[in-house]
Amino acid sequence: MNGPSPTIIVSRRVSPGREQEFERWNARIRALAESFPGHLGSEAQPPNDAHPDEWMIVYRFATADQLDAWLTSPERRALLDEGNTLLDGPVREQRLVQSEPGPGAVTAVMSQRVRPDAWEEFRRAHAEISLAMRDFDGFLSCELAEPVPGVQDDHVVLFAFDSRHNLDRWLQSEERRQVLRLIEPLIEGERTLNVVGGFAGWFDVGREPARWKQAVTVLIALYPTTLLLGWIQRGLLPDAPWVPALFVSNVGGIAILTWLLMPAVTRLLSRWLQR
């Protein structure tokens, strides 16, 4: 398994009429990131059909410590304070610390609604789950996407293993059952879990894109798919038995991604994927 490639995705909504000022400011903060040790690259995506009204900036660093040094630096903080006047609404940051997946890699998406008074405790429990996963063969990554006001109410966890066999070993393990007991008192309603295959076959855009770009693209398509299926299950089948409901959800998720969302998203992002 290759080493991790820490990445952070920053989404910002620009105040109307301030777009040119934002682009100049964004160029400055990306140039500042480039001056920090371990910087591997950054990409800026203007608003498009995949993320309307939002700029998405992706930063990659060689190590998690070097990414942390950039994120917590006073130089970055000073520029953020300056740029806040250009923004409309809060900034969303999603941190990905992922390894290069092989062709058989699989991703699981777990969604749950956390009690508003239990968010901090849930974050601590998530950290324990991530640590437990790292002891299992084939572990690649574990990411937490927190609720976005007005968009989605659930905490969504995405975790990946290098094969379905190794993922199933984790899903069926006593270690997982123990850590899940930590979060049971913290959530409202049921958890949903969807498993999708690796990225192969979803990127028919010429030469194979960089793995981290594949991960970002899949996340863009996978996130709304998981939210939609969770909403349908809670709204239409709240009392359905867990095993058949999970099977139907997995089949639906794979079908939506393979034949609907991934073709559309890869077409929209094809130029960026090939850079």
Backbone bond lengths (Angstrom), bond angles and torsions (degrees), N, CA, C in turn:
res aa  C-N    CA-C-N  psi(-1)  N-CA   C-N-CA  omega(-1)  CA-C   N-CA-C  phi
1 M - - - 1.470 - - 1.512 109.07 -
2 N 1.310 117.94 132.43 1.444 121.87 -179.72 1.523 110.76 -74.55
3 G 1.334 114.84 167.10 1.447 119.87 -178.39 1.511 112.26 -72.43
4 P 1.322 117.14 165.56 1.458 121.25 -177.47 1.516 112.21 -72.09
5 S 1.309 115.97 153.73 1.459 122.73 176.15 1.516 107.76 -126.11
6 P 1.339 117.68 86.11 1.464 120.51 -175.97 1.527 111.78 -61.59
7 T 1.311 115.53 133.75 1.461 123.09 -176.16 1.518 108.74 -137.81
8 I 1.342 116.17 144.18 1.461 119.79 171.55 1.518 108.37 -129.35
9 I 1.334 115.24 134.87 1.459 122.48 178.44 1.525 107.51 -108.96
10 V 1.323 116.49 120.87 1.463 121.99 -176.98 1.527 108.37 -113.27
11 S 1.332 116.67 122.86 1.467 121.70 -179.21 1.526 108.85 -111.63
12 R 1.335 115.08 127.75 1.465 120.62 -178.68 1.519 109.96 -132.68
13 R 1.323 115.58 137.42 1.460 122.39 175.02 1.533 107.45 -101.79
14 V 1.329 116.67 123.01 1.467 121.83 -173.55 1.524 109.49 -90.72
15 S 1.322 115.87 139.41 1.460 120.83 177.00 1.528 109.71 -62.41
16 P 1.325 117.71 138.88 1.465 120.33 179.33 1.527 111.38 -55.41
17 G 1.330 115.76 135.31 1.458 121.42 179.57 1.515 114.81 85.55
18 R 1.347 117.56 -5.41 1.468 119.95 -178.28 1.531 111.94 -108.63
19 E 1.342 117.18 16.23 1.467 120.53 -172.78 1.523 112.66 -62.06
20 Q 1.333 117.77 -44.93 1.466 119.15 -178.30 1.522 111.40 -65.50
21 E 1.332 116.83 -40.46 1.461 119.68 176.38 1.525 110.70 -62.17
22 F 1.340 115.94 -40.08 1.458 118.94 179.50 1.521 111.09 -64.01
23 E 1.326 117.80 -42.51 1.465 119.54 -178.99 1.523 110.98 -61.83
24 R 1.328 117.57 -39.18 1.478 119.94 177.14 1.521 110.37 -65.79
25 W 1.332 116.59 -43.66 1.471 119.81 178.64 1.519 111.08 -64.97
26 N 1.326 116.78 -40.99 1.459 120.35 -179.49 1.526 111.21 -63.29
27 A 1.336 117.06 -37.70 1.464 119.92 176.81 1.534 110.61 -63.24
28 R 1.323 116.70 -35.70 1.468 119.92 179.34 1.532 111.43 -67.87
29 I 1.334 117.08 -43.82 1.464 118.31 -177.11 1.527 111.01 -71.48
30 R 1.335 117.86 -32.16 1.463 119.53 175.47 1.526 110.81 -68.71
31 A 1.338 116.54 -37.22 1.468 119.78 177.15 1.529 110.47 -65.62
32 L 1.337 116.63 -37.28 1.457 119.70 177.39 1.528 110.15 -64.51
33 A 1.333 117.40 -43.69 1.463 119.96 178.22 1.523 111.13 -58.67
34 E 1.316 116.41 -38.14 1.468 121.21 -178.82 1.518 111.77 -62.81
35 S 1.332 117.06 -25.72 1.470 120.02 -178.10 1.524 112.83 -81.13
36 F 1.340 117.63 -7.37 1.462 120.32 -176.97 1.529 110.95 -89.36
37 P 1.344 116.59 145.75 1.471 119.99 179.39 1.523 111.60 -58.22
38 G 1.328 115.96 139.72 1.448 121.35 176.44 1.508 115.50 87.23
39 H 1.344 117.51 -3.50 1.466 119.82 -179.25 1.524 109.60 -65.61
40 L 1.342 116.78 126.06 1.459 121.50 -179.35 1.527 112.65 -103.85
41 G 1.312 116.50 -22.92 1.457 118.91 -179.54 1.513 111.19 157.82
42 S 1.323 115.32 165.32 1.466 121.08 175.58 1.518 108.60 -145.88
43 E 1.327 114.70 153.65 1.459 122.22 178.76 1.520 107.95 -133.19
44 A 1.335 116.11 138.69 1.464 121.19 176.85 1.522 108.83 -117.96
45 Q 1.329 116.45 123.50 1.457 121.81 179.12 1.524 108.59 -112.19
46 P 1.337 118.15 115.87 1.467 120.11 173.97 1.523 110.23 -65.07
47 P 1.313 117.81 167.40 1.471 120.05 177.06 1.523 111.72 -55.16
48 N 1.326 116.60 137.75 1.460 121.85 176.19 1.520 108.19 -149.48
49 D 1.339 117.18 -171.13 1.462 120.00 -176.04 1.523 112.42 -64.74
50 A 1.340 117.31 -26.49 1.464 120.49 -179.82 1.524 111.74 -74.79
51 H 1.327 117.70 -33.58 1.471 121.40 176.91 1.532 108.22 -143.47
52 P 1.341 116.89 75.68 1.466 121.36 -177.23 1.518 111.92 -62.77
53 D 1.323 114.82 141.46 1.471 122.93 175.14 1.520 113.73 70.47
54 E 1.330 118.52 5.25 1.453 120.36 179.79 1.519 110.97 -127.29
55 W 1.328 115.34 139.52 1.452 121.03 166.62 1.519 107.89 -87.12
56 M 1.335 116.12 137.28 1.456 121.49 177.70 1.528 108.26 -119.93
57 I 1.321 116.76 119.46 1.463 122.15 179.52 1.518 108.61 -116.12
58 V 1.323 116.26 128.34 1.454 123.31 -176.88 1.524 108.82 -112.60
59 Y 1.326 116.95 124.45 1.465 122.67 176.72 1.525 108.89 -114.55
60 R 1.333 116.37 139.43 1.466 121.41 176.42 1.519 109.50 -125.71
61 F 1.337 115.06 138.02 1.466 121.70 178.12 1.524 109.26 -129.26
62 A 1.325 115.41 160.71 1.466 120.60 -175.54 1.518 111.94 -72.13
63 T 1.344 118.00 -35.41 1.461 121.22 -178.54 1.515 109.87 -136.20
64 A 1.328 115.86 159.97 1.464 120.75 177.95 1.524 111.23 -64.14
65 D 1.346 117.56 -37.93 1.465 120.53 179.24 1.526 111.00 -63.52
66 Q 1.334 116.72 -39.27 1.470 119.20 179.53 1.525 111.05 -70.09
67 L 1.320 117.22 -35.46 1.463 119.54 174.12 1.522 110.44 -64.13
68 D 1.329 117.37 -43.51 1.459 121.10 178.46 1.531 111.22 -60.40
69 A 1.338 115.90 -40.48 1.474 119.46 -179.80 1.524 110.70 -61.40
70 W 1.330 116.76 -39.04 1.462 120.32 177.26 1.521 111.01 -68.42
71 L 1.338 117.18 -46.28 1.456 120.63 -175.58 1.516 112.64 -64.34
72 T 1.316 117.68 -33.52 1.468 121.33 -175.52 1.522 113.38 -100.06
73 S 1.313 117.88 6.44 1.470 120.50 -175.37 1.526 111.31 -71.04
74 P 1.330 117.21 144.53 1.477 119.63 176.33 1.521 112.17 -64.32
75 E 1.339 117.04 -29.64 1.468 119.26 178.80 1.535 110.51 -64.35
76 R 1.320 116.20 -43.24 1.457 119.32 178.06 1.526 110.56 -66.11
77 R 1.329 116.71 -42.23 1.458 120.10 -179.60 1.526 111.17 -59.63
78 A 1.333 117.18 -40.46 1.464 120.19 179.76 1.527 111.10 -64.08
79 L 1.328 117.31 -42.02 1.460 119.93 178.51 1.525 111.62 -68.78
80 L 1.350 117.69 -36.68 1.465 120.09 177.19 1.517 110.95 -62.43
81 D 1.322 116.85 -42.55 1.466 120.24 178.74 1.524 110.68 -60.87
82 E 1.322 115.51 -38.61 1.465 119.92 178.79 1.523 111.44 -68.57
83 G 1.330 116.96 -39.81 1.461 120.76 -176.57 1.509 114.60 -78.13
84 N 1.331 117.90 -16.41 1.463 120.19 -178.46 1.526 112.74 -59.22
85 T 1.313 117.42 -27.07 1.468 120.20 -179.74 1.524 112.07 -70.23
86 L 1.331 117.05 -13.74 1.462 121.15 -178.06 1.523 112.62 -94.25
87 L 1.322 117.07 -4.13 1.459 120.46 -168.82 1.521 112.28 -104.41
88 D 1.325 113.60 153.99 1.463 122.13 176.08 1.526 107.81 -118.06
89 G 1.315 116.59 98.61 1.458 120.16 -179.14 1.515 112.32 97.47
90 P 1.334 115.77 176.22 1.470 120.79 -175.18 1.523 112.31 -73.87
91 V 1.323 115.29 157.38 1.460 122.71 174.84 1.524 108.29 -87.31
92 R 1.342 116.58 139.97 1.463 121.21 174.65 1.519 108.95 -111.17
93 E 1.313 116.20 130.43 1.457 121.40 178.73 1.527 109.05 -123.45
94 Q 1.311 115.82 129.62 1.473 121.51 176.07 1.512 108.59 -121.69
95 R 1.315 115.21 118.74 1.459 120.49 -178.23 1.522 109.59 -97.25
96 L 1.317 116.15 129.05 1.452 123.15 178.17 1.519 108.25 -119.99
97 V 1.318 116.87 122.96 1.459 121.08 174.16 1.517 105.00 -118.36
98 Q 1.307 115.36 92.81 1.444 119.82 -167.75 1.516 111.30 -122.30
99 S 1.336 115.39 154.71 1.446 121.65 173.53 1.511 109.01 -103.25
100 E 1.330 115.60 160.95 1.446 120.82 179.84 1.528 110.00 -66.56
101 P 1.332 119.83 114.94 1.461 120.57 -179.32 1.512 111.42 -78.28
102 G 1.317 116.03 145.14 1.450 120.38 173.71 1.510 110.04 -82.90
103 P 1.348 117.10 179.60 1.461 119.81 -176.31 1.516 113.84 -64.63
104 G 1.344 118.64 -22.43 1.451 120.31 -179.26 1.512 114.41 -97.79
105 A 1.326 117.77 9.64 1.454 121.24 -175.82 1.529 111.03 -63.39
106 V 1.334 115.42 146.33 1.460 120.89 178.80 1.521 109.01 -128.89
107 T 1.326 115.02 148.67 1.459 121.93 -179.34 1.527 109.09 -120.51
108 A 1.310 116.08 136.51 1.462 122.00 174.65 1.521 108.67 -114.35
109 V 1.312 115.86 143.92 1.463 121.96 -179.10 1.519 108.33 -124.73
110 M 1.330 116.10 119.61 1.459 121.32 179.88 1.528 108.65 -114.48
111 S 1.314 115.59 128.73 1.459 121.24 -176.55 1.522 109.37 -121.98
112 Q 1.329 116.40 135.42 1.454 121.19 177.55 1.526 109.76 -152.49
113 R 1.325 115.27 149.43 1.465 120.58 178.04 1.523 108.00 -97.48
114 V 1.327 116.11 116.76 1.461 122.79 -175.90 1.525 109.81 -91.95
115 R 1.326 116.11 139.29 1.468 119.97 176.36 1.532 109.44 -57.08
116 P 1.333 118.35 136.46 1.468 120.44 -177.41 1.524 113.64 -55.91
117 D 1.341 117.48 -29.91 1.460 119.68 -178.61 1.524 112.64 -87.19
118 A 1.340 117.30 5.47 1.465 120.22 -174.20 1.522 112.84 -122.05
119 W 1.329 117.98 14.49 1.461 120.03 -175.52 1.527 111.96 -61.63
120 E 1.332 117.32 -46.37 1.464 119.44 -178.26 1.526 110.84 -63.95
121 E 1.315 116.87 -41.41 1.461 120.11 178.55 1.520 110.70 -65.15
122 F 1.342 117.28 -36.05 1.461 120.22 177.81 1.525 110.56 -66.03
123 R 1.332 117.09 -40.14 1.470 119.29 178.28 1.521 110.93 -60.80
124 R 1.329 116.76 -40.52 1.468 119.47 178.24 1.528 110.51 -65.45
125 A 1.335 116.92 -40.57 1.466 119.71 178.20 1.522 110.65 -65.00
126 H 1.341 116.89 -39.01 1.458 119.99 177.54 1.525 111.07 -61.51
127 A 1.332 116.93 -39.47 1.462 119.97 177.71 1.531 110.74 -61.42
128 E 1.326 117.43 -39.00 1.463 120.51 178.50 1.532 111.00 -67.27
129 I 1.331 116.37 -39.29 1.465 119.69 177.33 1.530 110.04 -62.42
130 S 1.330 116.87 -43.68 1.463 120.33 179.80 1.519 111.40 -60.76
131 L 1.338 116.48 -41.76 1.461 119.68 178.83 1.524 111.51 -64.75
132 A 1.324 116.76 -39.76 1.462 119.98 178.90 1.526 111.20 -64.81
133 M 1.329 117.24 -39.39 1.464 120.94 179.42 1.521 111.93 -61.01
134 R 1.327 116.05 -37.42 1.467 120.03 -173.67 1.519 112.59 -62.92
135 D 1.314 118.07 -19.03 1.464 120.86 178.39 1.525 112.75 -82.69
136 F 1.337 117.75 -3.70 1.454 121.02 -177.18 1.528 110.37 -97.82
137 D 1.333 115.43 140.68 1.458 121.09 178.59 1.525 110.41 -58.38
138 G 1.328 115.82 138.59 1.459 120.99 174.21 1.501 115.88 85.54
139 F 1.350 118.05 0.82 1.460 119.97 -179.83 1.530 110.05 -63.53
140 L 1.357 116.58 135.02 1.461 121.71 178.70 1.519 112.93 -115.21
141 S 1.323 117.36 -47.62 1.465 118.52 -175.10 1.517 110.36 -164.20
142 C 1.336 115.30 159.14 1.465 122.04 174.18 1.522 107.47 -147.91
143 E 1.326 116.99 118.46 1.460 122.00 -175.98 1.530 110.59 -123.46
144 L 1.327 115.89 144.79 1.460 121.96 177.43 1.523 109.16 -114.15
145 A 1.344 116.64 120.82 1.460 122.69 174.60 1.519 107.74 -105.43
146 E 1.324 116.58 113.83 1.458 120.72 -176.19 1.529 110.97 -83.35
147 P 1.341 117.61 164.71 1.461 120.32 -178.83 1.526 112.54 -58.25
148 V 1.335 114.53 148.34 1.456 122.28 175.44 1.518 107.15 -117.44
149 P 1.337 118.94 114.77 1.468 120.65 -176.75 1.517 111.93 -53.79
150 G 1.330 115.57 131.34 1.447 121.11 178.98 1.509 114.71 81.28
151 V 1.353 117.87 -5.77 1.459 121.36 -178.72 1.520 110.85 -116.35
152 Q 1.316 117.27 -55.62 1.462 121.09 179.07 1.525 109.22 -152.06
153 D 1.332 115.03 147.85 1.459 121.25 -173.54 1.523 113.27 -103.50
154 D 1.324 117.83 -8.59 1.454 120.79 -174.27 1.524 112.34 -92.56
155 H 1.337 115.58 155.29 1.454 122.62 163.20 1.530 106.81 -87.32
156 V 1.315 116.88 125.60 1.454 121.77 -176.56 1.524 108.95 -115.76
157 V 1.340 115.82 127.87 1.461 121.89 179.20 1.524 107.87 -112.92
158 L 1.341 116.43 126.93 1.459 122.32 176.41 1.520 107.76 -113.01
159 F 1.338 117.00 125.30 1.459 119.26 177.67 1.519 109.63 -135.38
160 A 1.329 115.72 145.63 1.459 121.13 -173.00 1.521 110.81 -130.09
161 F 1.331 114.81 144.94 1.463 123.35 173.54 1.528 108.38 -128.36
162 D 1.324 115.74 162.18 1.457 119.23 -174.72 1.520 113.51 -77.94
163 S 1.330 118.85 -7.84 1.464 121.80 177.59 1.512 109.59 -157.57
164 R 1.319 116.56 159.40 1.460 120.42 177.68 1.524 110.20 -66.22
165 H 1.319 117.03 -33.76 1.467 120.21 178.44 1.526 110.75 -59.51
166 N 1.325 117.15 -48.23 1.458 120.02 -178.55 1.525 111.84 -69.72
167 L 1.330 117.11 -34.10 1.472 119.30 175.09 1.519 110.35 -63.10
168 D 1.335 117.07 -45.12 1.460 120.33 -179.23 1.527 111.32 -63.32
169 R 1.323 117.46 -35.46 1.469 120.03 176.96 1.522 110.27 -59.87
170 W 1.332 116.42 -40.77 1.471 119.14 177.16 1.526 111.12 -69.15
171 L 1.328 117.71 -45.64 1.464 121.07 -176.70 1.525 112.15 -61.68
172 Q 1.324 116.83 -30.27 1.463 120.91 -176.94 1.525 113.12 -98.71
173 S 1.324 117.08 5.42 1.470 120.44 -172.61 1.523 112.35 -80.98
174 E 1.322 114.79 153.19 1.464 120.51 173.93 1.517 110.55 -67.27
175 E 1.343 117.48 -32.44 1.469 120.69 178.28 1.524 110.63 -60.09
176 R 1.340 117.18 -41.33 1.461 119.62 178.83 1.525 110.36 -67.23
177 R 1.313 117.05 -42.13 1.468 119.13 179.78 1.529 110.89 -60.75
178 Q 1.319 116.54 -37.52 1.465 119.74 -179.84 1.528 111.61 -66.12
179 V 1.330 116.55 -45.23 1.468 117.71 -177.35 1.526 111.36 -73.98
180 L 1.338 118.03 -30.49 1.461 119.10 177.06 1.524 111.55 -65.56
181 R 1.340 116.11 -29.99 1.467 118.67 176.55 1.529 111.14 -63.13
182 L 1.334 116.62 -24.08 1.456 119.64 178.00 1.525 111.90 -67.44
183 I 1.348 116.71 -33.53 1.461 118.87 -174.53 1.519 113.33 -95.25
184 E 1.333 117.93 -12.74 1.469 119.09 -178.85 1.525 112.93 -53.65
185 P 1.353 119.40 -44.48 1.469 117.85 -179.58 1.525 113.54 -72.32
186 L 1.344 117.69 -8.32 1.460 121.02 -173.31 1.519 113.05 -96.97
187 I 1.337 117.83 -10.06 1.460 119.83 -172.91 1.525 111.28 -112.21
188 E 1.331 113.78 158.34 1.459 121.67 176.75 1.529 108.06 -111.00
189 G 1.310 117.94 128.91 1.452 120.74 179.89 1.519 111.77 79.68
190 E 1.319 115.83 -157.67 1.455 122.25 -174.39 1.523 111.50 -99.50
191 R 1.339 114.95 153.17 1.461 120.55 168.46 1.521 108.65 -82.31
192 T 1.331 116.73 149.22 1.466 120.70 169.98 1.520 107.95 -118.13
193 L 1.329 115.73 144.60 1.462 121.08 -179.20 1.520 108.70 -134.00
194 N 1.329 116.71 125.82 1.457 122.71 177.05 1.523 108.41 -123.95
195 V 1.316 115.96 140.75 1.463 121.82 178.76 1.511 108.20 -120.38
196 V 1.334 116.94 129.78 1.463 121.77 176.56 1.514 108.01 -123.95
197 G 1.317 115.85 159.50 1.459 120.59 -178.94 1.508 111.78 -75.74
198 G 1.319 114.41 -169.77 1.458 120.71 178.09 1.514 111.13 -71.05
199 F 1.316 115.68 -173.09 1.460 120.85 -174.09 1.530 112.82 -88.62
200 A 1.336 117.70 -12.46 1.459 120.16 -174.99 1.526 110.11 -58.24
201 G 1.333 116.51 139.42 1.447 121.78 177.92 1.518 114.04 88.61
202 W 1.324 118.16 -9.71 1.452 121.20 -179.44 1.526 111.96 -97.75
203 F 1.325 117.89 -1.88 1.459 121.04 -172.39 1.523 110.66 -128.17
204 D 1.326 115.22 64.54 1.457 121.11 177.63 1.526 108.71 -87.44
205 V 1.328 116.01 69.10 1.470 121.50 -175.33 1.524 110.58 -127.61
206 G 1.330 117.90 31.24 1.457 120.34 -177.01 1.515 109.94 100.17
207 R 1.336 116.51 -132.50 1.456 119.29 178.66 1.527 109.87 -69.47
208 E 1.324 115.98 154.34 1.468 120.78 -176.05 1.525 110.23 -64.36
209 P 1.326 118.90 127.21 1.469 120.40 178.47 1.525 111.35 -68.24
210 A 1.329 114.72 163.88 1.460 119.85 173.86 1.524 109.38 -57.49
211 R 1.351 115.36 144.82 1.467 119.54 -175.83 1.517 111.98 -59.83
212 W 1.339 117.87 -38.39 1.461 118.67 -177.52 1.523 110.38 -68.19
213 K 1.350 117.57 -31.32 1.456 119.61 175.96 1.533 110.49 -70.19
214 Q 1.327 116.93 -36.89 1.451 119.57 174.63 1.524 110.57 -60.00
215 A 1.350 116.48 -43.31 1.464 120.50 -179.01 1.526 111.01 -62.03
216 V 1.342 117.01 -43.99 1.469 120.69 -179.93 1.528 110.15 -63.15
217 T 1.347 116.78 -42.33 1.461 120.76 -178.05 1.522 111.23 -65.88
218 V 1.333 116.77 -43.55 1.461 119.89 178.13 1.524 110.61 -62.60
219 L 1.336 116.74 -39.87 1.465 119.84 179.09 1.526 110.99 -60.96
220 I 1.345 117.28 -40.63 1.462 121.11 179.43 1.528 110.82 -59.80
221 A 1.343 116.84 -39.25 1.463 120.32 -179.34 1.520 112.70 -84.29
222 L 1.333 116.46 -35.23 1.466 120.40 -174.28 1.524 112.13 -72.40
223 Y 1.316 116.59 -36.01 1.462 120.82 -175.09 1.536 111.96 -59.67
224 P 1.352 119.04 -54.40 1.475 117.65 179.38 1.521 112.93 -66.50
225 T 1.345 116.97 -29.26 1.468 119.34 177.96 1.518 110.61 -62.53
226 T 1.331 116.19 -46.69 1.461 120.55 -179.89 1.526 111.48 -63.74
227 L 1.330 116.73 -41.76 1.463 119.98 179.26 1.530 110.70 -63.61
228 L 1.339 116.79 -42.14 1.464 120.42 -179.52 1.519 111.23 -63.64
229 L 1.335 116.87 -46.67 1.460 119.80 -178.85 1.527 111.54 -65.40
230 G 1.339 116.89 -38.15 1.456 119.64 176.50 1.519 112.08 -63.86
231 W 1.343 115.87 -40.72 1.468 120.11 178.71 1.527 110.58 -63.93
232 I 1.337 116.30 -43.03 1.466 120.09 179.87 1.518 110.47 -63.01
233 Q 1.341 116.28 -44.75 1.466 119.12 -178.45 1.516 111.44 -63.62
234 R 1.347 116.75 -44.19 1.470 119.21 -179.43 1.523 111.61 -68.13
235 G 1.350 117.03 -35.40 1.452 119.80 -175.63 1.511 114.24 -82.41
236 L 1.355 116.85 -38.53 1.458 120.25 -173.59 1.518 113.71 -104.78
237 L 1.324 117.47 -30.11 1.466 120.69 -175.75 1.523 111.23 -130.48
238 P 1.339 118.07 53.42 1.467 119.15 -175.48 1.519 114.11 -65.23
239 D 1.342 117.12 -25.51 1.464 120.30 -176.08 1.527 112.78 -108.11
240 A 1.337 116.80 13.16 1.463 119.53 -178.80 1.526 110.37 -67.93
241 P 1.339 118.92 143.76 1.471 121.17 176.06 1.520 110.61 -56.60
242 W 1.336 115.77 143.68 1.462 120.88 -171.05 1.525 112.43 -62.33
243 V 1.335 118.73 -45.01 1.472 121.19 -173.73 1.531 111.67 -64.72
244 P 1.345 120.44 -53.58 1.471 118.15 178.94 1.526 112.42 -65.71
245 A 1.341 117.97 -33.93 1.466 119.83 178.23 1.519 110.78 -63.65
246 L 1.342 116.91 -40.24 1.457 121.08 178.60 1.527 110.66 -65.44
247 F 1.349 116.95 -40.82 1.464 120.22 179.29 1.529 110.47 -62.19
248 V 1.332 116.62 -48.41 1.464 120.27 179.88 1.526 110.54 -61.23
249 S 1.329 116.98 -40.13 1.460 120.63 179.80 1.522 111.23 -63.92
250 N 1.339 116.82 -42.25 1.468 120.03 178.78 1.524 111.24 -63.11
251 V 1.338 116.42 -45.73 1.464 119.92 179.52 1.527 110.24 -60.79
252 G 1.339 116.28 -45.10 1.454 119.59 179.74 1.511 112.40 -63.14
253 G 1.351 117.35 -41.83 1.459 120.50 179.89 1.509 112.52 -62.75
254 I 1.330 117.39 -45.02 1.463 120.81 179.97 1.526 110.21 -64.32
255 A 1.338 117.20 -41.98 1.460 120.09 -179.75 1.527 111.33 -63.63
256 I 1.328 117.34 -45.68 1.464 120.86 -179.37 1.522 110.57 -61.90
257 L 1.336 117.00 -45.02 1.456 120.14 -178.72 1.524 111.62 -66.91
258 T 1.327 116.94 -47.01 1.464 120.55 -172.25 1.520 112.67 -69.84
259 W 1.341 117.85 -42.50 1.455 120.03 -172.25 1.528 114.35 -106.42
260 L 1.311 119.22 -9.20 1.462 120.19 -176.40 1.526 112.17 -122.60
261 L 1.330 117.25 -67.56 1.454 119.28 -170.09 1.521 114.18 -76.56
262 M 1.349 118.10 -47.92 1.462 118.90 -175.65 1.524 112.65 -61.47
263 P 1.345 120.69 -43.21 1.469 118.33 175.65 1.528 112.38 -58.29
264 A 1.352 116.88 -41.69 1.459 119.70 -178.75 1.527 111.46 -67.62
265 V 1.346 116.96 -45.45 1.467 120.32 -177.35 1.529 111.18 -66.90
266 T 1.333 117.73 -41.41 1.467 119.03 -179.73 1.530 111.39 -67.32
267 R 1.331 117.50 -32.53 1.467 118.62 174.95 1.521 110.68 -65.67
268 L 1.331 116.59 -43.88 1.465 120.04 -179.20 1.526 112.11 -64.10
269 L 1.323 116.32 -35.08 1.466 120.87 -175.28 1.524 112.81 -103.49
270 S 1.340 117.96 12.35 1.466 120.38 -171.81 1.522 112.56 -59.33
271 R 1.335 117.98 -39.81 1.466 119.85 -179.09 1.528 110.56 -64.59
272 W 1.335 116.35 -43.15 1.465 120.03 179.36 1.525 110.50 -67.70
273 L 1.328 118.53 -38.49 1.462 121.49 -178.94 1.524 111.92 -63.38
274 Q 1.333 117.39 -28.75 1.454 121.10 -176.52 1.525 113.91 -90.25
275 R 1.320 117.55 -4.17 1.474 119.22 -179.69 1.507 110.63 -71.12
